Amino acid sequence: MLGWSMMFLIIALIAAVFGFTGIVTAAVGIAKFLFVVFLILFVLSLLFGRRSIR
């Protein structure tokens, strides 16, 4: 997760350098999509991750 956040920090900095053009909307779209995906995976891991098979 930390790797993904660092990657999007770099993308955000590059987008700022390019002047908030079309690359920003692409990065925002990807960031929103990945946020939802990782939020769902986080909730699922909380629900199912603590169960042990015995």
C-alpha distance matrix in Angstrom:
0.0 3.8 5.3 5.2 6.4 8.7 9.9 10.8 12.4 14.4 15.4 16.5 18.5 20.1 21.0 22.6 24.6 25.8 27.1 25.3 26.8 25.7 22.4 21.2 21.9 20.1 16.9 17.3 17.9 14.9 12.7 14.6 14.4 10.7 10.6 13.2 11.9 8.6 11.1 13.5 11.4 10.5 14.3 15.4 13.6 15.3 18.5 18.8 16.8 19.4 22.3 23.9 26.4 29.7
3.8 0.0 3.8 5.4 5.1 6.2 8.5 10.0 10.5 12.4 14.2 15.2 16.5 18.4 19.8 21.0 22.8 24.5 25.8 24.4 26.2 25.6 22.2 21.0 22.3 20.7 17.2 17.9 19.2 16.3 13.8 16.3 16.7 13.1 12.8 16.0 15.1 12.0 14.1 16.9 15.0 13.8 17.4 18.9 17.0 18.2 21.7 22.1 19.8 22.1 25.2 26.6 29.2 32.3
5.3 3.8 0.0 3.8 5.5 5.1 6.1 8.7 9.8 10.7 12.4 14.2 15.4 16.6 18.3 20.0 21.3 22.7 24.6 23.4 24.8 24.0 20.4 19.8 21.2 19.2 15.8 17.2 18.4 15.1 13.4 16.4 16.4 12.8 13.6 16.7 15.4 12.9 15.7 18.1 16.1 15.7 19.5 20.4 18.7 20.6 23.7 23.8 21.6 24.2 27.0 28.2 30.5 33.7
5.2 5.4 3.8 0.0 3.8 5.4 5.0 6.3 8.6 9.9 10.5 12.2 14.2 15.3 16.3 18.3 20.0 21.0 22.6 20.9 22.2 21.1 17.6 16.8 17.9 15.8 12.6 13.8 14.6 11.4 9.7 12.6 12.6 9.2 10.2 13.4 12.3 10.3 13.2 15.6 14.2 14.2 17.8 18.9 17.8 19.8 22.7 23.0 21.4 24.2 26.9 28.6 30.7 34.2
6.4 5.1 5.5 3.8 0.0 3.8 5.4 5.2 6.1 8.7 9.8 10.4 12.3 14.2 15.1 16.4 18.4 19.9 21.1 19.4 21.2 20.7 17.4 15.9 17.3 16.0 12.4 13.0 14.7 12.2 9.5 12.3 13.4 10.4 10.1 13.8 13.7 11.4 13.4 16.6 15.7 15.0 18.3 20.1 19.1 20.3 23.5 24.3 22.7 25.2 28.2 30.1 32.6 36.0
8.7 6.2 5.1 5.4 3.8 0.0 3.8 5.5 5.0 6.3 8.7 9.8 10.6 12.4 14.2 15.3 16.7 18.6 20.2 19.2 21.1 20.9 17.3 16.3 18.4 17.0 13.3 14.7 16.8 14.2 12.0 15.3 16.4 13.5 13.7 17.4 17.1 14.9 17.2 20.2 19.0 18.4 21.8 23.4 22.1 23.6 26.8 27.4 25.5 27.9 31.0 32.5 34.9 38.2
9.9 8.5 6.1 5.0 5.4 3.8 0.0 3.8 5.4 5.2 6.3 8.7 10.0 10.7 12.3 14.3 15.5 16.7 18.6 17.6 18.9 18.3 14.6 14.2 16.1 14.1 10.8 12.9 14.5 11.7 10.4 14.1 14.6 12.0 13.2 16.7 16.1 14.7 17.4 20.0 18.9 19.1 22.5 23.7 22.8 24.7 27.6 28.0 26.3 29.2 31.9 33.5 35.6 39.0
10.8 10.0 8.7 6.3 5.2 5.5 3.8 0.0 3.8 5.3 4.8 5.9 8.4 9.6 10.1 12.1 14.0 15.0 16.4 14.8 16.3 15.7 12.3 11.2 12.9 11.6 7.9 9.4 11.6 9.3 7.4 11.1 12.4 10.3 11.1 14.7 14.9 13.8 16.0 18.8 18.5 18.5 21.6 23.3 22.8 24.4 27.2 28.0 26.8 29.6 32.4 34.3 36.6 40.1
12.4 10.5 9.8 8.6 6.1 5.0 5.4 3.8 0.0 3.8 5.4 5.1 6.2 8.6 9.8 10.6 12.5 14.3 15.5 14.4 16.7 17.0 13.7 12.1 14.6 14.0 10.3 11.5 14.4 12.7 10.4 13.7 15.6 13.7 13.7 17.4 18.0 16.5 18.3 21.5 21.2 20.6 23.7 25.7 25.0 26.2 29.3 30.3 28.8 31.3 34.3 36.2 38.7 42.1
14.4 12.4 10.7 9.9 8.7 6.3 5.2 5.3 3.8 0.0 3.8 5.4 5.1 6.2 8.5 9.8 10.6 12.4 14.4 14.1 15.9 16.2 12.6 12.1 15.0 13.9 10.6 12.9 15.5 13.6 12.3 15.9 17.4 15.5 16.3 19.9 20.1 18.9 21.1 24.0 23.4 23.3 26.5 28.2 27.4 28.9 32.0 32.7 31.1 33.8 36.7 38.3 40.6 44.0
15.4 14.2 12.4 10.5 9.8 8.7 6.3 4.8 5.4 3.8 0.0 3.8 5.4 5.1 6.1 8.6 9.9 10.5 12.5 11.5 12.8 12.6 9.0 8.7 11.4 10.1 7.0 9.8 12.2 10.6 9.9 13.5 14.9 13.7 14.9 18.3 18.6 18.1 20.3 23.0 22.8 23.1 26.1 27.7 27.4 29.1 31.8 32.6 31.4 34.3 37.0 38.8 41.0 44.5
16.5 15.2 14.2 12.2 10.4 9.8 8.7 5.9 5.1 5.4 3.8 0.0 3.8 5.5 5.0 6.2 8.7 9.9 10.7 9.4 11.7 12.3 9.3 7.5 10.6 10.6 7.4 8.8 12.1 11.5 10.0 13.1 15.4 14.6 14.9 18.3 19.3 18.7 20.3 23.3 23.6 23.5 26.3 28.3 28.2 29.4 32.2 33.3 32.3 35.0 37.8 39.9 42.3 45.8
18.5 16.5 15.4 14.2 12.3 10.6 10.0 8.4 6.2 5.1 5.4 3.8 0.0 3.8 5.4 5.1 6.3 8.8 10.0 10.1 12.6 14.1 11.1 10.0 13.5 13.7 10.8 12.5 15.8 15.0 13.7 16.9 19.1 18.1 18.4 21.9 22.8 21.9 23.6 26.7 26.7 26.5 29.4 31.4 31.0 32.2 35.1 36.2 34.9 37.4 40.4 42.4 44.8 48.2
20.1 18.4 16.6 15.3 14.2 12.4 10.7 9.6 8.6 6.2 5.1 5.5 3.8 0.0 3.8 5.4 5.0 6.3 8.8 9.3 10.9 12.0 8.9 9.1 12.7 12.3 10.1 12.7 15.5 14.7 14.4 17.6 19.4 18.6 19.6 22.9 23.5 23.1 25.1 27.9 27.9 28.1 31.0 32.7 32.4 34.0 36.8 37.6 36.4 39.2 42.0 43.8 46.0 49.5
21.0 19.8 18.3 16.3 15.1 14.2 12.3 10.1 9.8 8.5 6.1 5.0 5.4 3.8 0.0 3.8 5.4 5.1 6.4 5.8 7.5 8.8 6.1 5.6 9.3 9.7 8.1 10.1 13.0 13.1 12.9 15.7 17.7 17.6 18.5 21.5 22.6 22.6 24.3 26.9 27.4 27.8 30.4 32.2 32.4 33.8 36.4 37.4 36.6 39.4 42.1 44.2 46.4 50.0
22.6 21.0 20.0 18.3 16.4 15.3 14.3 12.1 10.6 9.8 8.6 6.2 5.1 5.4 3.8 0.0 3.8 5.4 5.2 5.7 8.7 11.1 9.3 8.0 11.7 12.9 11.1 12.3 15.6 16.0 15.2 17.7 20.2 20.1 20.4 23.5 24.9 24.6 26.0 28.9 29.5 29.5 32.0 34.2 34.2 35.3 38.0 39.3 38.4 41.0 43.9 46.1 48.5 52.0
24.6 22.8 21.3 20.0 18.4 16.7 15.5 14.0 12.5 10.6 9.9 8.7 6.3 5.0 5.4 3.8 0.0 3.8 5.4 7.7 9.8 12.4 10.5 10.4 14.2 14.9 13.4 15.3 18.3 18.4 18.0 20.8 23.0 22.7 23.4 26.5 27.6 27.3 29.0 31.8 32.1 32.2 34.9 36.9 36.8 38.1 40.8 41.9 40.8 43.5 46.4 48.3 50.6 54.1
25.8 24.5 22.7 21.0 19.9 18.6 16.7 15.0 14.3 12.4 10.5 9.9 8.8 6.3 5.1 5.4 3.8 0.0 3.8 6.1 6.8 9.2 8.0 8.8 12.2 12.9 12.4 14.5 17.0 17.5 17.8 20.3 22.2 22.5 23.5 26.3 27.4 27.6 29.3 31.9 32.4 32.8 35.4 37.2 37.4 38.9 41.4 42.4 41.6 44.5 47.2 49.2 51.3 54.9
27.1 25.8 24.6 22.6 21.1 20.2 18.6 16.4 15.5 14.4 12.5 10.7 10.0 8.8 6.4 5.2 5.4 3.8 0.0 3.8 5.7 9.2 9.1 8.7 11.8 13.5 13.2 14.3 17.1 18.2 18.2 20.3 22.6 23.2 23.8 26.4 28.0 28.3 29.6 32.2 33.1 33.4 35.7 37.8 38.2 39.4 41.9 43.2 42.5 45.3 48.0 50.3 52.5 56.1
25.3 24.4 23.4 20.9 19.4 19.2 17.6 14.8 14.4 14.1 11.5 9.4 10.1 9.3 5.8 5.7 7.7 6.1 3.8 0.0 3.8 6.9 7.0 5.5 8.3 10.6 10.4 11.0 13.7 15.3 15.3 16.9 19.4 20.3 20.8 23.2 25.0 25.5 26.6 29.2 30.3 30.7 32.8 34.9 35.5 36.7 39.0 40.4 40.0 42.8 45.4 47.8 50.1 53.7
26.8 26.2 24.8 22.2 21.2 21.1 18.9 16.3 16.7 15.9 12.8 11.7 12.6 10.9 7.5 8.7 9.8 6.8 5.7 3.8 0.0 3.8 5.5 5.8 7.5 9.4 10.5 11.5 13.4 15.1 16.0 17.5 19.4 20.8 21.7 23.8 25.3 26.3 27.6 29.8 31.0 31.8 33.8 35.6 36.5 37.9 40.0 41.3 41.0 44.0 46.4 48.8 50.8 54.5
25.7 25.6 24.0 21.1 20.7 20.9 18.3 15.7 17.0 16.2 12.6 12.3 14.1 12.0 8.8 11.1 12.4 9.2 9.2 6.9 3.8 0.0 3.8 5.3 5.5 6.6 8.8 10.1 11.0 12.7 14.4 15.7 17.0 18.7 20.1 21.8 23.1 24.5 25.9 27.7 28.9 30.1 32.1 33.6 34.6 36.3 38.2 39.2 39.2 42.3 44.5 46.9 48.7 52.4
22.4 22.2 20.4 17.6 17.4 17.3 14.6 12.3 13.7 12.6 9.0 9.3 11.1 8.9 6.1 9.3 10.5 8.0 9.1 7.0 5.5 3.8 0.0 3.8 5.5 5.1 6.1 8.5 9.9 10.6 12.1 14.2 15.4 16.4 18.0 20.1 21.0 22.1 23.9 25.9 26.7 27.8 30.0 31.5 32.2 34.0 36.0 36.9 36.6 39.8 42.1 44.2 46.1 49.8
21.2 21.0 19.8 16.8 15.9 16.3 14.2 11.2 12.1 12.1 8.7 7.5 10.0 9.1 5.6 8.0 10.4 8.8 8.7 5.5 5.8 5.3 3.8 0.0 3.8 5.4 5.1 6.0 8.5 9.8 10.3 12.0 14.1 15.1 16.0 18.3 19.8 20.6 21.9 24.2 25.3 26.0 28.1 29.9 30.7 32.1 34.3 35.5 35.2 38.2 40.7 43.1 45.1 48.8
21.9 22.3 21.2 17.9 17.3 18.4 16.1 12.9 14.6 15.0 11.4 10.6 13.5 12.7 9.3 11.7 14.2 12.2 11.8 8.3 7.5 5.5 5.5 3.8 0.0 3.8 5.5 5.0 6.0 8.6 9.7 10.4 12.2 14.1 15.1 16.6 18.3 19.8 20.8 22.7 24.2 25.3 27.0 28.7 29.9 31.3 33.1 34.4 34.5 37.6 39.8 42.4 44.3 48.0
20.1 20.7 19.2 15.8 16.0 17.0 14.1 11.6 14.0 13.9 10.1 10.6 13.7 12.3 9.7 12.9 14.9 12.9 13.5 10.6 9.4 6.6 5.1 5.4 3.8 0.0 3.8 5.5 5.1 6.2 8.5 10.0 10.7 12.2 14.1 15.7 16.6 18.1 19.8 21.4 22.5 23.9 25.9 27.2 28.3 30.1 31.9 32.8 32.8 36.0 38.1 40.4 42.2 45.9
16.9 17.2 15.8 12.6 12.4 13.3 10.8 7.9 10.3 10.6 7.0 7.4 10.8 10.1 8.1 11.1 13.4 12.4 13.2 10.4 10.5 8.8 6.1 5.1 5.5 3.8 0.0 3.8 5.4 5.1 5.9 8.5 9.8 10.4 11.9 14.2 15.2 16.0 17.8 19.9 20.7 21.6 23.9 25.4 26.1 27.8 29.9 30.9 30.6 33.7 36.0 38.3 40.3 44.0
17.3 17.9 17.2 13.8 13.0 14.7 12.9 9.4 11.5 12.9 9.8 8.8 12.5 12.7 10.1 12.3 15.3 14.5 14.3 11.0 11.5 10.1 8.5 6.0 5.0 5.5 3.8 0.0 3.8 5.5 5.0 6.0 8.5 9.8 10.3 12.3 14.2 15.1 16.1 18.3 19.8 20.5 22.3 24.2 25.2 26.5 28.5 29.9 29.8 32.8 35.2 37.8 39.9 43.6
17.9 19.2 18.4 14.6 14.7 16.8 14.5 11.6 14.4 15.5 12.2 12.1 15.8 15.5 13.0 15.6 18.3 17.0 17.1 13.7 13.4 11.0 9.9 8.5 6.0 5.1 5.4 3.8 0.0 3.8 5.4 5.2 6.2 8.6 9.9 10.9 12.4 14.3 15.4 16.9 18.5 19.8 21.4 22.9 24.3 25.9 27.4 28.7 28.9 32.1 34.1 36.7 38.6 42.3
14.9 16.3 15.1 11.4 12.2 14.2 11.7 9.3 12.7 13.6 10.6 11.5 15.0 14.7 13.1 16.0 18.4 17.5 18.2 15.3 15.1 12.7 10.6 9.8 8.6 6.2 5.1 5.5 3.8 0.0 3.8 5.5 5.1 6.1 8.4 10.0 10.5 12.0 13.9 15.4 16.3 17.8 19.9 21.0 22.1 24.0 25.8 26.6 26.6 29.9 31.9 34.3 36.0 39.8
12.7 13.8 13.4 9.7 9.5 12.0 10.4 7.4 10.4 12.3 9.9 10.0 13.7 14.4 12.9 15.2 18.0 17.8 18.2 15.3 16.0 14.4 12.1 10.3 9.7 8.5 5.9 5.0 5.4 3.8 0.0 3.8 5.5 5.2 5.9 8.6 9.8 10.3 11.8 14.1 15.1 15.8 18.0 19.7 20.5 22.0 24.1 25.3 25.0 28.1 30.4 32.9 35.0 38.7
14.6 16.3 16.4 12.6 12.3 15.3 14.1 11.1 13.7 15.9 13.5 13.1 16.9 17.6 15.7 17.7 20.8 20.3 20.3 16.9 17.5 15.7 14.2 12.0 10.4 10.0 8.5 6.0 5.2 5.5 3.8 0.0 3.8 5.5 5.1 6.3 8.7 10.0 10.5 12.5 14.3 15.2 16.6 18.5 19.9 21.1 22.8 24.3 24.6 27.5 29.7 32.5 34.6 38.3
14.4 16.7 16.4 12.6 13.4 16.4 14.6 12.4 15.6 17.4 14.9 15.4 19.1 19.4 17.7 20.2 23.0 22.2 22.6 19.4 19.4 17.0 15.4 14.1 12.2 10.7 9.8 8.5 6.2 5.1 5.5 3.8 0.0 3.8 5.4 5.3 6.3 8.7 9.9 10.9 12.5 14.2 15.7 16.8 18.4 20.2 21.5 22.6 23.0 26.3 28.1 30.8 32.5 36.3
10.7 13.1 12.8 9.2 10.4 13.5 12.0 10.3 13.7 15.5 13.7 14.6 18.1 18.6 17.6 20.1 22.7 22.5 23.2 20.3 20.8 18.7 16.4 15.1 14.1 12.2 10.4 9.8 8.6 6.1 5.2 5.5 3.8 0.0 3.8 5.4 4.9 6.0 8.3 9.8 10.3 11.8 14.0 15.1 16.0 18.0 19.8 20.6 20.6 23.8 25.9 28.3 30.2 33.9
10.6 12.8 13.6 10.2 10.1 13.7 13.2 11.1 13.7 16.3 14.9 14.9 18.4 19.6 18.5 20.4 23.4 23.5 23.8 20.8 21.7 20.1 18.0 16.0 15.1 14.1 11.9 10.3 9.9 8.4 5.9 5.1 5.4 3.8 0.0 3.8 5.5 5.3 5.9 8.6 9.8 10.3 12.2 14.1 15.1 16.3 18.3 19.8 19.7 22.6 25.0 27.7 30.0 33.6
13.2 16.0 16.7 13.4 13.8 17.4 16.7 14.7 17.4 19.9 18.3 18.3 21.9 22.9 21.5 23.5 26.5 26.3 26.4 23.2 23.8 21.8 20.1 18.3 16.6 15.7 14.2 12.3 10.9 10.0 8.6 6.3 5.3 5.4 3.8 0.0 3.8 5.6 5.0 6.2 8.6 9.8 10.6 12.3 14.1 15.4 16.6 18.2 18.9 21.8 23.8 26.7 28.8 32.4
11.9 15.1 15.4 12.3 13.7 17.1 16.1 14.9 18.0 20.1 18.6 19.3 22.8 23.5 22.6 24.9 27.6 27.4 28.0 25.0 25.3 23.1 21.0 19.8 18.3 16.6 15.2 14.2 12.4 10.5 9.8 8.7 6.3 4.9 5.5 3.8 0.0 3.8 5.5 5.3 6.2 8.6 10.1 10.7 12.2 14.3 15.5 16.3 16.8 20.1 21.9 24.5 26.3 30.0
8.6 12.0 12.9 10.3 11.4 14.9 14.7 13.8 16.5 18.9 18.1 18.7 21.9 23.1 22.6 24.6 27.3 27.6 28.3 25.5 26.3 24.5 22.1 20.6 19.8 18.1 16.0 15.1 14.3 12.0 10.3 10.0 8.7 6.0 5.3 5.6 3.8 0.0 3.8 5.4 4.9 5.9 8.5 9.7 10.2 12.1 14.1 15.0 14.8 17.9 20.1 22.6 24.8 28.5
11.1 14.1 15.7 13.2 13.4 17.2 17.4 16.0 18.3 21.1 20.3 20.3 23.6 25.1 24.3 26.0 29.0 29.3 29.6 26.6 27.6 25.9 23.9 21.9 20.8 19.8 17.8 16.1 15.4 13.9 11.8 10.5 9.9 8.3 5.9 5.0 5.5 3.8 0.0 3.8 5.5 5.0 6.2 8.6 9.8 10.6 12.4 14.2 14.5 17.2 19.5 22.5 24.9 28.4
13.5 16.9 18.1 15.6 16.6 20.2 20.0 18.8 21.5 24.0 23.0 23.3 26.7 27.9 26.9 28.9 31.8 31.9 32.2 29.2 29.8 27.7 25.9 24.2 22.7 21.4 19.9 18.3 16.9 15.4 14.1 12.5 10.9 9.8 8.6 6.2 5.3 5.4 3.8 0.0 3.8 5.4 5.2 6.2 8.6 9.9 10.7 12.1 13.2 16.1 17.8 20.8 22.8 26.5
11.4 15.0 16.1 14.2 15.7 19.0 18.9 18.5 21.2 23.4 22.8 23.6 26.7 27.9 27.4 29.5 32.1 32.4 33.1 30.3 31.0 28.9 26.7 25.3 24.2 22.5 20.7 19.8 18.5 16.3 15.1 14.3 12.5 10.3 9.8 8.6 6.2 4.9 5.5 3.8 0.0 3.8 5.5 5.1 6.0 8.6 9.8 10.3 10.6 14.0 15.7 18.3 20.3 24.0
10.5 13.8 15.7 14.2 15.0 18.4 19.1 18.5 20.6 23.3 23.1 23.5 26.5 28.1 27.8 29.5 32.2 32.8 33.4 30.7 31.8 30.1 27.8 26.0 25.3 23.9 21.6 20.5 19.8 17.8 15.8 15.2 14.2 11.8 10.3 9.8 8.6 5.9 5.0 5.4 3.8 0.0 3.8 5.4 5.1 6.2 8.7 10.0 9.7 12.4 14.9 17.7 20.2 23.7
14.3 17.4 19.5 17.8 18.3 21.8 22.5 21.6 23.7 26.5 26.1 26.3 29.4 31.0 30.4 32.0 34.9 35.4 35.7 32.8 33.8 32.1 30.0 28.1 27.0 25.9 23.9 22.3 21.4 19.9 18.0 16.6 15.7 14.0 12.2 10.6 10.1 8.5 6.2 5.2 5.5 3.8 0.0 3.8 5.4 5.1 6.3 8.7 9.6 11.8 13.8 17.2 19.7 23.1
15.4 18.9 20.4 18.9 20.1 23.4 23.7 23.3 25.7 28.2 27.7 28.3 31.4 32.7 32.2 34.2 36.9 37.2 37.8 34.9 35.6 33.6 31.5 29.9 28.7 27.2 25.4 24.2 22.9 21.0 19.7 18.5 16.8 15.1 14.1 12.3 10.7 9.7 8.6 6.2 5.1 5.4 3.8 0.0 3.8 5.4 5.1 6.0 7.6 10.4 11.7 14.8 16.9 20.4
13.6 17.0 18.7 17.8 19.1 22.1 22.8 22.8 25.0 27.4 27.4 28.2 31.0 32.4 32.4 34.2 36.8 37.4 38.2 35.5 36.5 34.6 32.2 30.7 29.9 28.3 26.1 25.2 24.3 22.1 20.5 19.9 18.4 16.0 15.1 14.1 12.2 10.2 9.8 8.6 6.0 5.1 5.4 3.8 0.0 3.8 5.4 5.3 4.8 7.9 10.0 12.7 15.1 18.7
15.3 18.2 20.6 19.8 20.3 23.6 24.7 24.4 26.2 28.9 29.1 29.4 32.2 34.0 33.8 35.3 38.1 38.9 39.4 36.7 37.9 36.3 34.0 32.1 31.3 30.1 27.8 26.5 25.9 24.0 22.0 21.1 20.2 18.0 16.3 15.4 14.3 12.1 10.6 9.9 8.6 6.2 5.1 5.4 3.8 0.0 3.8 5.8 5.5 6.9 9.6 12.8 15.8 18.9
18.5 21.7 23.7 22.7 23.5 26.8 27.6 27.2 29.3 32.0 31.8 32.2 35.1 36.8 36.4 38.0 40.8 41.4 41.9 39.0 40.0 38.2 36.0 34.3 33.1 31.9 29.9 28.5 27.4 25.8 24.1 22.8 21.5 19.8 18.3 16.6 15.5 14.1 12.4 10.7 9.8 8.7 6.3 5.1 5.4 3.8 0.0 3.8 6.0 7.0 8.2 11.9 14.4 17.5
18.8 22.1 23.8 23.0 24.3 27.4 28.0 28.0 30.3 32.7 32.6 33.3 36.2 37.6 37.4 39.3 41.9 42.4 43.2 40.4 41.3 39.2 36.9 35.5 34.4 32.8 30.9 29.9 28.7 26.6 25.3 24.3 22.6 20.6 19.8 18.2 16.3 15.0 14.2 12.1 10.3 10.0 8.7 6.0 5.3 5.8 3.8 0.0 3.8 5.7 5.9 9.1 11.2 14.6
16.8 19.8 21.6 21.4 22.7 25.5 26.3 26.8 28.8 31.1 31.4 32.3 34.9 36.4 36.6 38.4 40.8 41.6 42.5 40.0 41.0 39.2 36.6 35.2 34.5 32.8 30.6 29.8 28.9 26.6 25.0 24.6 23.0 20.6 19.7 18.9 16.8 14.8 14.5 13.2 10.6 9.7 9.6 7.6 4.8 5.5 6.0 3.8 0.0 3.8 5.6 8.0 10.8 14.1
19.4 22.1 24.2 24.2 25.2 27.9 29.2 29.6 31.3 33.8 34.3 35.0 37.4 39.2 39.4 41.0 43.5 44.5 45.3 42.8 44.0 42.3 39.8 38.2 37.6 36.0 33.7 32.8 32.1 29.9 28.1 27.5 26.3 23.8 22.6 21.8 20.1 17.9 17.2 16.1 14.0 12.4 11.8 10.4 7.9 6.9 7.0 5.7 3.8 0.0 3.8 6.3 9.8 12.5
22.3 25.2 27.0 26.9 28.2 31.0 31.9 32.4 34.3 36.7 37.0 37.8 40.4 42.0 42.1 43.9 46.4 47.2 48.0 45.4 46.4 44.5 42.1 40.7 39.8 38.1 36.0 35.2 34.1 31.9 30.4 29.7 28.1 25.9 25.0 23.8 21.9 20.1 19.5 17.8 15.7 14.9 13.8 11.7 10.0 9.6 8.2 5.9 5.6 3.8 0.0 3.8 6.7 9.5
23.9 26.6 28.2 28.6 30.1 32.5 33.5 34.3 36.2 38.3 38.8 39.9 42.4 43.8 44.2 46.1 48.3 49.2 50.3 47.8 48.8 46.9 44.2 43.1 42.4 40.4 38.3 37.8 36.7 34.3 32.9 32.5 30.8 28.3 27.7 26.7 24.5 22.6 22.5 20.8 18.3 17.7 17.2 14.8 12.7 12.8 11.9 9.1 8.0 6.3 3.8 0.0 3.8 6.3
26.4 29.2 30.5 30.7 32.6 34.9 35.6 36.6 38.7 40.6 41.0 42.3 44.8 46.0 46.4 48.5 50.6 51.3 52.5 50.1 50.8 48.7 46.1 45.1 44.3 42.2 40.3 39.9 38.6 36.0 35.0 34.6 32.5 30.2 30.0 28.8 26.3 24.8 24.9 22.8 20.3 20.2 19.7 16.9 15.1 15.8 14.4 11.2 10.8 9.8 6.7 3.8 0.0 3.8
29.7 32.3 33.7 34.2 36.0 38.2 39.0 40.1 42.1 44.0 44.5 45.8 48.2 49.5 50.0 52.0 54.1 54.9 56.1 53.7 54.5 52.4 49.8 48.8 48.0 45.9 44.0 43.6 42.3 39.8 38.7 38.3 36.3 33.9 33.6 32.4 30.0 28.5 28.4 26.5 24.0 23.7 23.1 20.4 18.7 18.9 17.5 14.6 14.1 12.5 9.5 6.3 3.8 0.0
